[in-house]
Amino acid sequence: DRLSQALFGPGWYLAKTLFPAGLSPFVYVERAAEGARYYPYALLSLAALTALWFARRRRGLIALAGASFLFLLPSLGFFKSGPQTVADRFFHMASVPLSIAAASALARSARARLAAALALLAFVPLTFAQTSVWKDSVSLWTRAFTSVENPSPLVVQNLAAALRETGREPEAAALFARLVAEAPESPAAHALRGDAAYEAGDLAAAESLYGLALALNDDQPGVRVNRGLRIVNSTDVRG
């Protein structure tokens, strides 16, 4: 699985650098279940590696590609770096060597420099729009949610939690219901619904949902604390 993730990453980052459309702060691709999303970028990674092999005598190009790879290496999947397959932010430093290579190539042609200047102007509104994605948790997870047809349970969970924090409980509740329907084995889904019931004063429902969450995974200290608070508050009410 980690090797397949590593094969997906370079192609995805290269494609999004050349054509920055459909960016997302969280991208999860399951190779076995989503071949149509996985293989195009994996093949692009192989094509890029093949091109570098044939260009191995061009030391400057190899050095820049190697520098990009080293910057990208910690997030390619060889090491644990979160549940995502790729993410926009992981390519910030790795894009610097590619920018140097592009600047070097453009410096040799006045026409190319003019085209590059026009392209940069076109990227200004795109950059401004991209910064708005990171304005707050709701905008960030909304982008992650809408950028794919079937968002992962973690994205649904985080968007629902962000909506709840801003007081948009009906929207959060709908997402929690969807999460339980699509990922009934997710302890986080039941725990978060338990939080909603607890905050609404429905202590019996909170107890049931916390119990479900702990039955699926009993190594959840936060859920145990919330369940204990539910018991304490229930005792206070009876008293």
Disulfide bonds with the S-S distance in Angstrom:
none
